[in-house]
Amino acid sequence: MNSLSFDQTVRIYVETSVISAYEFGGGDALKTTRRFFDTCAKRHHELYSSDITLREIDRANISTQAKLNGVIERFGIRLYTFNEKADELTNEYLEKNVIPLKVRADAEHIAVCSVYGVGVLTSWNLRHIVNLRTKMMVRNINAGKGYITPDILRPDEVFDTD
């Protein structure tokens, strides 16, 4: 059996809450998020997000925008484009009530990660993204549509950062 070594390059999608927690996380979330990013940089993992993240950042005040865009630049986070396939998958998640319509962007993040075949999605959003119900429903929908299902994890679950 071939196992994944974390010395290999790993592609990780960072949802907006993770980028935000680097600058504005409280307590353990701040410390853990910074350790997560530092570990990713040290191990040369490829970090990705999307234009959905930029859209969410654009809603913040100018000072916050500058800090969050600085995180993207500092860690070389590459951006995927929300495309037609991601839109179709997002709509499927919404129709099946995986994610509530009022937080469509959460479904968009999962869809982009799935469409582009990124194996890991990190988020601090435990309500809509990192929970067993969402993971199971995404797995079922993605299997039916022929997409891989990313491992949906909190940053502290990705790898041992000690």
Secondary structure, 3 states (H helix, E strand, C coil): CCCCCCCCCCEEEECHHHHHHHHHCCCHHHHHHHHHHHHHHHCCCEEEEEHHHHHHHCCCCHHHHHHHHHHHHHCCCEEECCCHHHHHHHHHHHHCCCCCHHHHHHHHHHHHHHHCCCCEEECCCCCCCCCHHHHHHHHHHHHHHCCCCCEEECHHHHCCCC
